[in-house]
């Protein structure tokens, strides 16, 4: 008989409403049963006080950008000046130092209630572009880091081959490039999926992969039924350069080369024409919004409402990790729209939670996570309802309280695959997460 663990949830999010008194039976890392109307904890049950939601999915991450926090807030500039600072940090990373940094960053994510991360990974090779003895040493470092931090990872190994349309990689970008999409595919095919690990593909952007090689990456993902992500129209300069080179928008270029589709997610989708939005929607291509990064980098506000109406499922990512807080990402998407339109209520708290959980997991290829129902992976996050930020509202309003007032600091417990990763606000396997972050980032300084 497999062992069954029972959790008693004071309040639980069951997809469209908050239910008091729910017992979850977990067997072999999956939810075996969901029992409602359980007023008191059954004997032997683990008691989770607060509001338990499915684990949150961080659908877009560059782990090493966490080392830039604070330092990039000094002075002025644009996305492009920020990128120069980011490249200097990238130059210093080795497989060992990247492991140490990513382990701490993924532990920070777990503390924020994140149970799965989509790592958009392009820092492949040693400085100058020489492959490591294991050409996937950097990707393996990220996988090992996620496993130690107790978080599921979809390694979105990223093809990054050019500096711009028709331009060879610059000296920073040599570390990113495999030379051709064929060589990218060869290397990535050696990465193995394992428990808690999925391997997906990414196209850095239409700037970074020549048009005649886009379909090679798309085909690799298609053959494996793997997720495929792509930075899309984050900057107007990208749109202009794409127009100059190909006479079409980045979205149209991707569509013409077979990149769009239900397993594809466009990240940002900020500066889109109406035709672009229709194309993304009609192909069921997903949209990953990264509102805290988009505002931090002065990118603009993407047309998330129009994209979703057109048929594009929405997910959320902390991208540059200016902050790591999926609840903040969720409310920022709604609050951005309020500022733009002077109207409130574009999404309900339920819809925002769905983007942060079920739809985010689906974008990362975890179709069996992100819901509290029998058969789903036992990944869940408990948000305290008795802190200075969350105390007050009646429990029925737990979803609204969680999405519009709670922060990562209110996450109390996190379970991934039936294993406790965060207990009483502390990470179980990386107990001094702040110290681990400080040490890993200090090691990258001059
Ligand atoms: Zn990104």
Boltz pocket constraint, residues with backbone or C-beta under 6 A from the ligand:
constraints:
  - pocket:
      binder: B
      contacts: [[A, 60], [A, 62], [A, 120], [A, 231], [A, 267], [A, 319], [A, 320]]
      max_distance: 6.0
